[in-house]
Amino acid sequence: MTPGSVLVVDDDAAIRTVVAAALKREGHRVATAASVAELRRALTTGMPDVLVTDVVLPDGNGLDVVSGLMAAHPTLPVIVFSAQNTLATAVRATEVGAFDYLPKPFDLDVLTQAVQSAIARGRRRPADQPDAEQDGGPSLIGRSPAMQEVYRVIARVVSNDLTVLISGESGTGKELVAKAIHDLGPRRRAPFVALNMAAIPRELIEAELFGHERGAFTGAQARVAGKFEQAAGGTLFLDEIGDMPMDAQTRLLRVLQSGEFTTVGGARTIRADVRIVAATNKDLGQLVQVGQFREDLFYRLNVVPISLPALRERRQDIPLLARHFLDRAAEDGLPRKQLDKDAVVLLETLDWPGNVRELENLMRRLAALSRDEWIDAAALRRALGEGANAAPTARDAGIETAIRTRLERIALEEPTALDDGTLYDRIIGEVERPLIEMMMARHQNNQLRTARALGINRNTLRKRLDTLGIGSGIRVED
């Protein structure tokens, strides 16, 4: 462990105290400031080894200060945290040169590890960053811990050309993530071209990807540029890559290895100047094991993996998403509608097999068909109909019924999961996650009080938080 000097800037005295105490326990020398003015005064006495700062300060924007500091002191590691948990904030933090970005609430262990990494490894400035600030950012919505992790990965890859593989269930927004990577990166002024592998006849995939010459096959009456040419200088998004036939996989692999391709029926070599972003709702690792996907292509695509959470895994984002879709429906000319409290609660209990796409479709249906401006739970149930996919709760049908229903669904959708040895941990985890998340929220992310309420040891709680990947927030001792 390498101790160093750390300057912590936040207008919240409690956060300054807790963060400073945690860093001092690790052996670091810590100074604190509550404003931009105090930060500037502190810097006149000497530069710290690491600067840790909030974004919103009473007399200015912390990111603006960081931007100026990076110009004058490019080797200073800066760690930014913020309660403005949006993709735009995460990307802006990366653009100004922050060493790391942590959304509030954050775990003190994560912060101390980031400080240690900053001191131990020094400062490396990301190359070729976008030259324009993205004010609103792309239409990725959500402030849940699961989406914060997605934002952090996106923020780290927008400035480079690394290949990205996005995985997630249908309807989780994989193309939105791909578009965000394109729109926020240096290729944003060039085309973004999307190709759905599942929607193309097997015999036409190579022609769609690489183009074809006149007379290359029956019906080819003129030369047609493929998606690689159409996306030149920009991003090629290969959706549903798991449905790509093996022979086309081999051709794609050669292009990724050599950076060159030829059209179908052509002899001239063309340079492939595109960034590849692929997406799938399948487990490519499992497809590799059963011989349905090339292992070498999988590793070529899986350079930077991004796993999108299902909507049921980010329930706290549902009200925000629902209101956004109702607003967008109004912008498209549909009547403006609003959700009452009971309707929001009901939305949060649904299982959402269609994920965000299903929620959007439901909101547009309500905007078009609901007669009242305010949508209540009864109107929502009518719109859902008898096929409403509400997840049974203890209040409704009892936990036993909920578990039996869940097992029946797994048996239909993933029958192998009943025999592969993962079922116990999976079901326990699905029950345990909402329990811990709700209790953490009830106790303002205070681990000690949450552990007491649950009747478990705090160390046990911390281990479960790590295992389940739940953002635990700042731990304040009682």
ZADOTI-115395 format. One line per 10 residues: number of its first residue (from 1); their letters; for each residue y, x, z of C-alpha. Coordinates in Angstrom, 2 decimals, decimal comma. Layout:
NUM> a> Y/X/Z  ...
This chain:
1> mtpgsvlvvd> 0,00/0,00/0,00  3,39/1,38/-1,05  6,27/0,23/1,19  9,72/-0,15/-0,30  13,10/-1,76/0,10  13,43/-5,44/-0,83  16,53/-7,60/-1,11  15,82/-11,35/-0,65  18,43/-13,83/-1,90  18,23/-17,55/-1,05
11> ddaairtvva> 20,74/-19,97/0,47  17,99/-21,52/2,63  18,00/-19,61/5,92  14,46/-20,73/6,79  13,06/-19,37/3,53  14,94/-16,09/3,94  13,56/-15,70/7,46  9,97/-16,52/6,53  9,94/-14,33/3,41  11,59/-11,42/5,20
21> aalkreghrv> 9,10/-11,63/8,07  6,14/-11,64/5,68  7,45/-8,61/3,77  8,23/-6,71/6,96  4,66/-7,25/8,12  3,61/-5,40/4,97  5,83/-2,46/5,93  8,73/-3,14/3,58  12,40/-2,71/4,52  14,10/-6,05/3,95
31> ataasvaelr> 17,72/-7,11/3,55  18,80/-10,69/2,87  21,69/-12,51/1,20  22,61/-16,20/0,89  24,82/-16,20/-2,21  25,78/-14,32/-5,35  28,78/-12,84/-3,51  26,58/-11,52/-0,69  24,10/-10,20/-3,26  26,83/-8,22/-5,03
41> ralttgmpdv> 28,08/-6,81/-1,71  24,55/-5,77/-0,76  24,10/-3,97/-4,07  27,22/-1,86/-3,48  25,38/-0,11/-0,63  22,44/0,83/-2,88  19,84/-0,62/-5,21  16,64/-1,99/-3,63  13,19/-1,19/-4,97  12,68/-4,92/-5,63
51> lvtdvvlpdg> 15,07/-7,86/-5,83  13,70/-11,32/-4,92  16,09/-14,15/-5,74  16,31/-17,90/-6,07  17,76/-19,41/-9,26  20,13/-21,96/-7,71  22,64/-20,30/-5,41  25,76/-21,94/-3,92  28,19/-19,84/-5,98  26,28/-19,18/-9,18
61> ngldvvsglm> 23,04/-19,01/-11,12  20,61/-16,34/-10,01  19,27/-15,87/-13,55  22,76/-15,07/-14,84  23,06/-12,38/-12,15  19,62/-11,03/-13,04  20,60/-10,85/-16,71  23,61/-8,68/-15,85  21,58/-6,50/-13,50  18,92/-5,91/-16,15
71> aahptlpviv> 21,57/-4,66/-18,55  22,91/-2,18/-15,97  19,62/-1,35/-14,20  16,72/-1,94/-16,64  14,14/-0,40/-14,28  14,90/-2,73/-11,34  11,97/-5,14/-10,77  13,22/-8,68/-10,11  11,06/-11,52/-8,83  12,54/-14,98/-9,39
81> fsaqntlata> 11,57/-18,17/-7,57  12,92/-21,64/-8,12  12,50/-25,31/-7,23  13,47/-26,11/-10,84  9,79/-26,07/-11,81  10,16/-26,46/-15,57  8,90/-24,47/-18,52  12,49/-23,72/-19,51  13,10/-22,03/-16,14  9,93/-19,96/-16,39
91> vratevgafd> 10,75/-18,87/-19,93  14,39/-18,11/-19,05  13,20/-15,95/-16,14  11,02/-13,97/-18,54  13,81/-13,72/-21,12  16,24/-12,11/-18,69  13,58/-9,56/-17,76  12,16/-10,84/-14,47  9,08/-8,98/-13,28  7,53/-12,25/-12,09
101> ylpkpfdldv> 8,40/-15,92/-11,66  7,18/-18,09/-8,77  7,78/-21,85/-8,63  8,64/-23,34/-5,25  6,78/-24,01/-3,06  4,90/-20,72/-3,32  2,31/-18,93/-1,24  3,62/-15,98/0,76  0,51/-13,99/-0,13  1,31/-14,39/-3,82
111> ltqavqsaia> 4,88/-13,22/-3,21  3,86/-10,17/-1,18  1,31/-9,22/-3,85  3,98/-9,55/-6,55  6,36/-7,32/-4,55  3,61/-4,76/-4,05  2,76/-4,78/-7,76  6,43/-4,37/-8,67  6,77/-1,33/-6,43  3,43/0,24/-7,35
121> rgrrrpadqp> 3,53/-0,20/-11,11  7,26/0,10/-11,76  9,23/-1,83/-14,30  8,16/-2,52/-17,92  10,57/-4,53/-20,05  8,94/-7,06/-22,40  9,63/-6,15/-26,01  11,15/-8,26/-28,78  12,31/-11,16/-26,62  13,96/-14,25/-28,10
131> daeqdggpsl> 17,67/-13,86/-28,62  18,71/-17,42/-27,79  18,50/-19,38/-24,59  16,38/-22,50/-24,74  18,38/-25,13/-22,94  15,98/-28,02/-22,77  12,76/-26,29/-23,75  9,90/-28,03/-25,55  8,56/-31,40/-24,48  6,11/-30,16/-21,86
141> igrspamqev> 6,56/-32,25/-18,75  5,12/-31,73/-15,30  5,87/-29,96/-12,03  2,40/-29,94/-10,53  0,87/-26,61/-9,45  -1,60/-26,85/-12,34  1,22/-27,09/-14,90  3,22/-24,34/-13,18  0,39/-21,93/-13,93  0,41/-23,04/-17,58
151> yrviarvvsn> 4,17/-22,43/-17,74  3,79/-18,94/-16,29  1,22/-17,94/-18,91  3,33/-19,38/-21,74  6,38/-17,50/-20,47  4,46/-14,23/-20,62  3,13/-14,63/-24,17  6,10/-16,07/-26,08  7,62/-12,65/-26,75  4,50/-11,08/-28,27
161> dltvlisges> 1,97/-11,87/-31,00  -1,21/-11,97/-28,91  -3,76/-14,54/-30,04  -3,94/-17,54/-27,70  -6,89/-19,88/-27,11  -5,93/-23,21/-25,54  -8,74/-25,23/-23,98  -8,62/-28,71/-22,50  -9,82/-32,26/-22,90  -8,59/-34,39/-25,78
171> gtgkelvaka> -5,12/-35,74/-25,14  -3,99/-33,04/-22,69  -1,28/-31,70/-25,02  -2,83/-28,61/-26,61  -0,67/-28,83/-29,74  2,45/-29,22/-27,59  1,60/-25,95/-25,86  1,02/-24,23/-29,20  4,36/-25,56/-30,48  6,10/-24,36/-27,31
181> ihdlgprrra> 4,71/-20,84/-27,79  6,02/-20,90/-31,37  9,42/-22,48/-30,64  10,22/-20,11/-27,78  9,08/-16,95/-29,53  10,56/-14,61/-32,15  8,70/-16,45/-34,96  10,41/-19,76/-34,24  12,54/-19,69/-37,43  9,38/-19,47/-39,57
191> pfvalnmaai> 6,89/-22,32/-40,15  4,55/-23,78/-37,56  1,48/-24,93/-39,49  -1,28/-26,95/-37,82  -4,80/-27,41/-39,18  -7,41/-29,65/-37,55  -10,83/-28,17/-38,26  -12,62/-31,41/-37,36  -10,68/-33,36/-40,02  -11,55/-31,15/-43,03
201> prelieaelf> -14,74/-31,52/-45,10  -16,97/-28,49/-44,58  -16,81/-27,39/-48,21  -12,99/-27,38/-48,26  -12,25/-25,40/-45,09  -11,95/-21,99/-46,78  -9,70/-23,40/-49,50  -7,51/-25,06/-46,85  -7,22/-21,83/-44,86  -6,83/-19,28/-47,64
211> ghergaftga> -5,82/-21,31/-50,69  -7,49/-21,32/-54,09  -6,84/-20,25/-57,66  -6,85/-22,49/-60,69  -10,44/-23,12/-61,80  -11,94/-21,79/-58,57  -14,01/-24,96/-58,29  -14,29/-28,34/-59,93  -10,98/-30,16/-59,62  -8,91/-27,02/-58,91
221> qarvagkfeq> -6,34/-27,57/-61,66  -3,63/-25,34/-60,19  -3,18/-22,56/-57,68  -2,66/-23,89/-54,15  -1,45/-21,83/-51,21  -3,58/-22,07/-48,07  -2,41/-22,45/-44,50  -2,25/-18,69/-43,95  0,28/-18,39/-46,78  2,17/-21,52/-45,74
231> aaggtlflde> 2,58/-20,17/-42,21  3,72/-16,70/-43,36  6,00/-15,19/-40,71  5,26/-18,04/-38,32  2,37/-19,54/-36,35  -0,93/-20,95/-37,56  -2,39/-23,46/-35,10  -6,14/-23,94/-35,55  -7,00/-27,11/-33,67  -10,58/-28,07/-32,73
241> igdmpmdaqt> -11,74/-24,54/-33,58  -15,11/-25,34/-32,01  -15,90/-27,59/-35,02  -15,49/-24,75/-37,52  -18,73/-24,10/-39,47  -20,38/-20,69/-39,09  -19,69/-19,47/-42,63  -15,98/-20,22/-42,27  -16,03/-18,50/-38,87  -17,24/-15,32/-40,57
251> rllrvlqsge> -14,38/-15,41/-43,08  -11,81/-16,08/-40,35  -13,17/-13,18/-38,30  -12,71/-10,80/-41,24  -9,09/-11,89/-41,58  -8,41/-11,38/-37,86  -10,02/-7,93/-38,02  -8,37/-6,68/-41,20  -5,18/-8,72/-41,29  -5,81/-9,48/-44,97
261> fttvggarti> -7,43/-12,23/-47,04  -8,00/-13,37/-50,60  -7,76/-16,87/-51,99  -10,88/-18,73/-53,08  -11,54/-17,53/-56,62  -8,89/-14,83/-56,35  -9,04/-11,03/-56,30  -5,56/-10,09/-55,02  -5,41/-9,10/-51,33  -2,74/-10,92/-49,34
271> radvrivaat> -1,37/-9,70/-46,00  -1,77/-12,26/-43,19  1,55/-12,30/-41,36  0,89/-15,07/-38,84  0,37/-15,56/-35,15  -2,90/-17,35/-34,41  -3,05/-20,04/-31,73  -6,38/-21,87/-31,50  -7,41/-24,88/-29,43  -10,61/-26,61/-28,47
281> nkdlgqlvqv> -11,92/-29,39/-26,26  -15,34/-27,75/-26,22  -16,80/-24,96/-24,12  -16,83/-22,12/-26,67  -18,72/-19,88/-24,25  -21,54/-22,41/-24,17  -21,44/-22,76/-27,97  -21,81/-18,97/-28,23  -24,90/-19,10/-26,02  -26,61/-21,71/-28,20
291> gqfredlfyr> -25,67/-19,92/-31,43  -23,10/-22,41/-32,70  -20,06/-20,13/-32,43  -19,74/-16,45/-33,24  -19,42/-14,31/-30,12  -17,21/-11,72/-31,84  -14,85/-14,44/-33,10  -14,70/-15,97/-29,63  -13,50/-12,67/-28,17  -10,99/-12,25/-31,01
301> lnvvpislpa> -9,51/-15,68/-30,25  -9,75/-15,58/-26,46  -7,22/-12,77/-25,96  -4,94/-14,98/-23,85  -6,74/-18,10/-22,56  -4,72/-21,12/-21,46  -6,62/-23,93/-19,75  -4,80/-27,26/-19,73  -5,53/-29,52/-16,75  -6,71/-33,07/-17,26
311> lrerrqdipl> -4,21/-35,73/-16,24  -6,39/-36,74/-13,28  -5,99/-33,15/-12,03  -2,19/-33,42/-12,02  -1,66/-36,95/-10,73  1,73/-36,13/-9,23  3,04/-35,68/-12,79  2,04/-39,22/-13,84  5,26/-41,01/-12,72  7,41/-38,38/-14,45
321> larhfldraa> 5,40/-38,62/-17,66  5,31/-42,43/-17,62  9,10/-42,71/-17,26  9,57/-40,11/-20,01  7,40/-42,10/-22,41  9,22/-45,34/-21,60  12,55/-43,59/-22,27  11,23/-42,23/-25,55  10,00/-45,69/-26,55  13,51/-47,01/-25,92
331> edglprkqld> 14,95/-44,24/-28,10  12,60/-45,39/-30,86  14,02/-48,90/-30,69  11,61/-50,61/-28,30  13,01/-52,59/-25,32  13,86/-50,41/-22,33  11,42/-50,94/-19,46  11,08/-49,60/-15,93  8,13/-49,26/-13,55  8,25/-50,62/-10,03
341> kdavvlletl> 6,71/-48,78/-7,08  3,40/-50,69/-7,09  2,92/-50,02/-10,80  3,46/-46,29/-10,25  0,91/-46,28/-7,42  -1,61/-48,04/-9,67  -1,01/-45,55/-12,48  -1,82/-42,72/-10,07  -5,22/-44,25/-9,26  -6,41/-44,42/-12,86
351> dwpgnvrele> -8,98/-41,98/-14,20  -7,27/-41,32/-17,59  -10,17/-40,24/-19,82  -7,67/-40,10/-22,70  -5,26/-38,01/-20,61  -1,55/-37,78/-21,51  -2,08/-39,35/-24,93  -3,65/-42,40/-23,29  -0,74/-42,69/-20,86  1,78/-42,47/-23,70
361> nlmrrlaals> 0,00/-45,18/-25,67  -0,09/-47,45/-22,62  3,65/-46,99/-21,97  4,50/-47,81/-25,59  2,28/-50,90/-25,43  4,04/-52,04/-22,26  7,46/-51,39/-23,81  6,54/-53,50/-26,81  4,66/-56,37/-25,15  5,99/-56,77/-21,61
371> rdewidaaal> 8,57/-59,57/-21,34  10,27/-58,39/-18,15  12,44/-55,31/-17,82  10,57/-54,28/-14,67  6,85/-53,65/-15,03  4,89/-54,44/-11,88  1,25/-53,78/-10,98  0,15/-57,20/-12,23  1,70/-56,61/-15,67  0,08/-53,19/-15,76
381> rralgegana> -3,35/-54,64/-14,98  -2,92/-57,21/-17,76  -2,05/-54,44/-20,22  -5,07/-52,43/-19,13  -7,39/-55,41/-19,46  -10,93/-55,56/-18,18  -11,61/-52,03/-19,37  -9,10/-50,55/-16,93  -10,33/-47,12/-16,02  -9,22/-47,14/-12,41
391> aptardagie> -10,92/-44,55/-10,28  -12,58/-46,35/-7,34  -10,98/-45,49/-4,04  -12,00/-45,97/-0,44  -9,52/-48,84/-0,22  -11,01/-50,60/-3,24  -14,77/-50,14/-3,30  -15,65/-47,46/-0,78  -16,30/-43,78/-1,23  -20,03/-44,33/-1,77
401> tairtrleri> -19,37/-46,60/-4,75  -16,84/-44,11/-6,13  -19,38/-41,26/-5,98  -22,13/-43,37/-7,55  -19,75/-44,34/-10,37  -18,79/-40,70/-10,89  -22,46/-39,64/-11,07  -23,23/-42,38/-13,59  -20,37/-41,16/-15,76  -21,55/-37,54/-15,57
411> aleeptaldd> -25,05/-38,68/-16,51  -23,64/-40,30/-19,66  -21,16/-37,61/-20,69  -22,77/-34,39/-19,40  -26,45/-35,06/-18,66  -27,23/-31,33/-18,33  -24,85/-31,15/-15,35  -27,37/-33,16/-13,31  -29,88/-30,31/-13,51  -27,91/-27,06/-13,86
421> gtlydriige> -27,34/-26,42/-10,15  -23,57/-27,08/-10,16  -23,54/-30,73/-9,14  -23,15/-30,35/-5,35  -20,16/-28,00/-5,52  -18,61/-30,09/-8,29  -18,74/-33,42/-6,44  -17,68/-31,90/-3,12  -14,77/-30,22/-4,89  -13,68/-33,47/-6,55
431> verpliemmm> -13,61/-35,22/-3,18  -12,09/-32,28/-1,33  -9,24/-31,60/-3,75  -7,33/-34,92/-3,39  -7,95/-34,87/0,38  -6,37/-31,44/0,80  -3,58/-32,08/-1,72  -2,53/-35,32/-0,02  -2,60/-33,78/3,45  -0,66/-30,71/2,29
441> arhqnnqlrt> 1,99/-33,02/0,80  2,07/-35,08/3,99  2,78/-31,95/6,05  5,25/-30,38/3,60  2,79/-27,65/2,55  2,54/-26,33/6,09  -0,97/-24,87/6,32  -1,13/-24,78/10,10  -0,24/-28,46/10,55  -2,49/-29,48/7,66
451> aralginrnt> -5,44/-27,60/9,16  -4,87/-29,29/12,53  -4,70/-32,71/10,90  -7,92/-32,07/8,99  -9,64/-30,66/12,06  -10,48/-27,30/10,47  -9,51/-23,69/11,06  -6,48/-22,46/9,10  -8,45/-19,57/7,64  -10,96/-22,10/6,35
461> lrkrldtlgi> -8,13/-24,11/4,79  -6,70/-21,01/3,13  -10,07/-20,15/1,62  -10,45/-23,68/0,24  -6,92/-23,57/-1,19  -7,78/-20,34/-3,01  -11,15/-21,62/-4,22  -9,72/-24,90/-5,50  -6,63/-23,26/-6,96  -4,24/-25,48/-5,03
471> gsgirved> -0,67/-24,19/-4,70  -0,17/-24,07/-0,97  3,55/-23,40/-0,68  5,35/-21,34/1,93  3,50/-21,24/5,22  5,81/-21,71/8,15  4,26/-21,07/11,56  4,65/-23,68/14,27
